Every structure is written in structure tokens, then in C-alpha cells.
């Protein structure tokens, strides 16, 4: 699905800024929790599946369980997506994290329409960022996907939390290839230690070795 900036009239009759669409939903999102640098919100969504129109990419649909990403990788190309919610400060991409409310329920409705094609999870934000330990939005999405046969899935993440999640029932029996898209920027421990944390590079975990060896 092509992203377009939110549309809003500059000012209302009393001089207030008018927000519509996802920008309005973001403003109205209830805050779930906060810590020193990060605030977590619950965001209502109209859909979970987003169509990918780029014929050069090996998938037809994308799923991003969260908006914003706490990892804050300096090279991240998705920071601009927070602007659609009226958040124009690039730093807010990693400081205001939105978990998509009722993601599994909405996804199930969309999958019953048999969209067809490969699905990539985590194309804009990491589905296993720290928020996942709190809200398990990605887990709920995988549980829903596991109810449907014939899907082609991939996951992009830098967190070794994926090694725990995708080896649990019900994912492994039905989707042995679900983890083939797991990504680490560096599998070399020495190189990983030399990179600053803001680059989103993590020292390889022993769990990853088993992940890459799986068929």
C-alpha cells in the first residue's frame, strides 16, 4: 500500500490545527506506559496487511505490528513514516512507539478474503523491538497466521527474541520457513562490538546459529 502524507486543513475557524486520518488517531491514542526515554501507545488501525507494489521485492504484502522503533538505527529509512501521524521530529520515531490495537482480529478478517502472495513482517519497524516483550502484538499476529494454510512468510529483525517465538507451537509445524528472513547486520562478534548502539547492531547470539542452520 503506497503511503501518502496525512491531509489536514492548516487551521480551523478558531485557529486550531485540524488533523484527520491516522494523524487524528495518533493524537487520540491512549498511552499504555512510559519509561525514561520512551512512551508506548495503543493505535487503532483500519488494516494490518499493506500491499507492496514494488515488483522487485519478493513479497506482495507487509505487516508492521508497531509504528515507531525503539532500536533507533541511524540508517533507518522508515523514520519519515511518523510524519503521517503529525509527528515531525525524527527523534519521536524511537521515543513514541505505537502498538496496533486488535491487530490479530483485523488480520484474521483480511486473511479470510484470501489476499494471496508472500507476506513480509517487519519491513519498516522491528517486530521484536522491546515493546514486543510488553504487548506481544507480533506474537498475536503469528498465532493468527498459523491458523491459515499456504502462506509464505518472512520476518526481518535484529532481536534474538525471534529465536524463542518462532520455535514455539503453533508456528514450527506449519511454517518451517518462517524464520528464513531473520536478519542480523553483523554475525561477527568483533565487528558488532565496535559499532555504536545507535546503529542497531547487536552481538550475535548463540541462538542465531541454530536459527540459520534450520532448513
N, C-alpha and C positions, 0 to 999 in steps of 0.2 A: 504494500500500500504506500503510495507516494505521500510524503509528509509535506504539508503546506502550513505556513505560519497561521496562527490564530487570527481571526478577523475581529476587530473591535473598533467601535467609534471612538475617536480620541477623547471626547468628553461628553458627559450627559448635560442635561439642561441646567444642572446646578454646578457644573464644572468638574464632576467626578469622572474618573476613568471607567469606561464600560468594558467588561470582559465577557466573552462568550465561549462556548465550547469547552475544550479541555482547560483553558486558562481559568474559566469560571469554576470548573470542578476542582482545580488545584487549590484555588483560594478557599473553597468550601470544605476541603479535605480535613477530617479530624486528625489531630496529632495523636499518634499512638504512644510515643515515648521520645525521650531525648537523652543525650549524653553530652560529654564535653564539647564535641565538635559537630555532632550530627543530630538531626531531628528526623523522626520517622512518621510518615503519614499514611493514611488509607485513602486510595484513589478509586473512585468509581470509574468503570470502563464500559464502553459500548461493545468492544470486541477484544479478543485475545490473539486471534490469528491475524497477521498482517501479510498481505500479498507482496511478494518480491517480484518486481517487473524486470529485473536485470537478467537478460538471458545468459550472461557469462557466469552467473553464480549457480552452484549445484543444488539449489533448493528453490522451492516455489513459495514457501510460507515462512514467516519468522514469528517467534514468541519471545517476548521480553517480560518476565514476571515482575520486574521492578523498573521504575523510572528513576534515573539518577544512579550513581555507583560510588560507593564509599571507597573503593580502591584508589580512585583519583589518578589513574595513569596519565602521565603528561602527554602521551601521544594519542590519547583517546579522541576519536573523530566524532563522538556522539554528544559532546558537551552542548552543542548548539540546540539539541532537542528540548532542553529545559526552557528555551525561549518561547516554545509553543505554549507553555504554561504561564507565560508572563514573567518568568524568572530570567533576567537578562545578565545577572552577574555569573560569570563562568564558574566561580568557586561554589556556587549553590548546587551545582551538579553533583558534587560529592558531599555536600552538607545537608541537603534536603532530599531524603530518599522516600519514594512513594511505592508502597506495596499495592498491587492491583486487587481490589476487593472482589470477592466472588469469582476469582479467575477460573477455578476448576468448573464451576457451574456454567459460566458463559462459554468456556471452551467446549464442554460436552455438547451444548446446543449447536455450536458451529460444526463440530465433527459429525454430527448426525446428518448434516447436509452433504456429507461425503465430498469435501473440497478437493481431494486428490493431490498428489505431489509430495515432495520431500519437505520436512519441517526442520528448521534450524532454531535451536533455543540458545539465546544469549548473544545475539548479533550486535546489540547496542549497549547493553549493560550486563554485568556478570551475574548469572542466575544463582551463584553460590557465594555472593558477597556476604559480609557479616549479618545483614538483615535476614538472610535465609535461616540462620540459627534461631531467630526470634519468631518469624512469621510463617516459615515453611511454605511459602507461595509456590516455589518451584516444585517441592515435593507433591503438593496437591495437583499440580499440572501433570506431573509424570504419572501419578496414580490414575488420572483421567485418561491419559494417552494409553495406558496399559489396558484399558477396557476395550480398545479398538484394535482390530487386526489389520495387517497390511500397511502399516505406516512406516515410513523411512525417517529416522530421527538422527539428529546430531546435537551435541552440546559443546559450547565454547566456554571455558572457564579457566581461571588460574588458581582456583582453590582446591585443596585436596579433599574438601568435604564431598566432592562428587564421587570419590572412591568409596565412601561409605554408603551414599544414597543409591547409586545405580547397581550396587551388588546386592541390594535388598530385594525381597519379594515386593511387588509382583513384576519388577522390571526385567530381571535377568532371564527368566524362562522365555518370555515372548520377544524380547528385544536384545539379543546378544550383541548387536552392533551399536547400541545406543551410546556407548562411550567412545566410539572411534573418533569423534570430533573433539575430544578433550584436548586442551591446548595449554602448553607452558611455553613462555617466551624463551626460557633457557632451561635445558636439562642438565647443565653443567653447574655443580655447586659452587665452584670457584668463581665463575663468571657472575652467577646470581648474587653472591655476597658483595661484589664490587659495585653493583647497581644501586642507586638510591631508592628508598621505598616508594617515592612518588612515581617511579616508572612502572610500578605494578608488577615487579618481577620477584618471584618467590623461590626460595631454595627448594630444589626438587625433593619431594617426599618419597620414602621407600614405597609407599602405596602406589605411586605413579608407575613404578617399574612393572608391577603386576598389571596395571591398567593397560600399558602399551603392549604387553605380551599377550593379552587376551585376544582371541580370534575375532 
